Structures are given as C-alpha cells and as structure tokens.
Amino acid sequence: MKKNALRIINQLHLDTDAERRRLVAGLRAADASVEPKYFYDSQGCVLYGAICQLDEYYPTRTERAIFEANRQTIADVIGRAGTFIDLGAGDCEKARAWLPYLDAKRYVAVDIAGPTVAGALGNMAPDFPDVELIGLVTDFAHSLSMPAELLSDKVTLFYPGSSIGNFAPAAATRFLAQMRDITAPSGGGLLIGVDSKKQKAKLDAAYDDALGVTAAFNLNALRHINRIIGTDFVISQWQHRGYYHEAMGRIEMHLESRAEQTVHIDGVARNFAKGEKIHSENSYKYHREDFDALLREAGFTNIECWTDPASAFWVFYAK
C-alpha cells in the first residue's frame, strides 16, 4: 500500500438501542442531563469552530501561542513521534502544525465525526506525501481502544484543547491511565492541553459569549436530539446557561427552560418547570500541581510543562 493512501477505519459500532435508552433516561431523569457528544452534528461542529475564534474564548489561542513559542523545544523533548495519534482531531489543524517537527510516519486522526475527519485528511494529503494518513472514527470518551496495527511504532498521543476537562477528575485519571497503557510499551508519551483555574469573570465570559455563539452551540444539541430520537423540544423555549462553579472547580453548561412546558421523550410526556435545567457539559479547570498529580496517579513519571505569561493554560508532555 502506498503510504499516503488515505484510510478511514470505522470503529463506531454503536449499540443504537442502548445509546437511545441512555439518552432517553438522561432526559427523563429528575436531574436531566445529556452527554456532550450530542453537540457534534454537522451544525455543531461548525459552531464549535466559530467558538474557537471568539474574543472571549481564550483557550484555543492561548494553547496555540504556547505551542508556537515552544514548538521546537517540545519537539526535542518528544523526539521522533513515530505514530502521532490526535484525539478529537476535528479539522486536524492543530496536528498539521506539529507534523513537520516530529518526523511522524503515521498520523491517526481520531474523532466521532467521520465526514469531518475524512475531509480534513483529504485536504492534508498533498502536503504530507510521506505520512500515512488514517482516520479512526470512534467514541473514545467511552473506550480508548486502538487497533493493534496502529501501535506498531513509537506512539505519541496528542490531546489538545483542554478536552480532558470534560471528565470528572476520577474519570480523567482512568482515561489518562488508558493513554499511559497505549504509549508506554513503545516509549512514547502524551502531549496534552489543560485549562487553568482563574478569575470567575474570565471563565464565565469564555462560556457565555456576547455574540451568543456558545448559546447556539448548546441549544443545537436539542435540535440534534429532536432529529435522532423524535423528541419535540421547541428550541425557542430554552436558553443557554454557562458559568464557573468555583466550589467544584468546573464550568457547567445547562439548557434552562424558559417556561413550564411538556416535552415528549420516546413517546412519554416529561414536564419541565420554568427554570428547570438539562445539564449538558462540565469543563474542569486545574492548578498545575493538581493536574501533575493526576498524571502521576495515572502512571506517568516523567512530566514536563509549558505555559503562557499569565499561566492561563498548561501544556504537558508526560511519559
């Protein structure tokens, strides 16, 4: 096989009945909730891309600035990347900037959104003729399972954007341990972005922007759910709530009912009171020493960290 032949491996073999039952149960629960993956239909992916461009949403540009200021130093620490696995790859732009520095022979873009990844890899192919480009379509938040054929070289995992914050700390530790198990046998490591704890006002603004893009992103989950399981959420009857919960050390995103209303969920009426919320996402923030401790608990022992002048964001490399 020619190295640059683009391949898509689909591991998204969902038990659709079980997925539906879990979604329905979460919406019907007394404390209603929905998993963040329901943000990411095609419209949600576009909206997330727009969020990353907002003035208020500092994580993307701050992480990028850390990468740009320290790219060669970080690359020297990583060494030859071998197989570079990009978790939550999306449009693959963050990884694209790293490939020329890391001597990667294989790039694996991992995401639940197969068409997005396929399009991004197609755009990358002419610029990286000597790199094997593979898209792995899977829901890695539930199980980080990699085909053995992709782990035949030194493995470097890339998990930017502070997406690790979507996991509660105990779950984050378990997920990090899975990453350690994937990278350790080959002598590889994990390059990961982590958002820091900071002033509540700055965090609140990042998740409730003035233009309402984050609100549209959150509300789009209801539109997506209507389409996939036939609920009858009236989008205009809901509003976005996003704020930093200081005691929990996390951003919380909710969908709040604007009025008393009834929604039919899998054929069963579910009443929502005015002000009642559906919890749609958490994003945990960390002091440097706290995330370092999580990495060590997960089994990493060699850890380096880079940050920006304001210590607003951390980039760790751990092995």
Buried (B, 14 or more C-beta within 10 A) or exposed (E): EEEBEBEBBEBEEEEEEEBBEEBBEBBBEEEBBBBBBBBBBEBBBEBBBBBBEBEBBBBBBBBBBBBEBBBEEBBEBBBEBBBBBBBBBBBBBBBBEBBEBBBBBBBBBBBBBBEBBBBBBEEBBEEBEEBBBBBBBBBBBEEBEBEEEBBEBBBBBBBBBBBBBBBEBEEBBBBBBBBBEBBBEBEBBBBBBBBBBBEEEEBBBBBBBEEEBBBBBBBBBBBBBBEEBEBEBEBEBBBBBBBBEEEEBBBBBBBBBEEEBEBEBBEEEBEBEEEBBBBBBBBBBBBBEBBBBBBBBBBBEEBBBBBBEEEBBBBBBBB
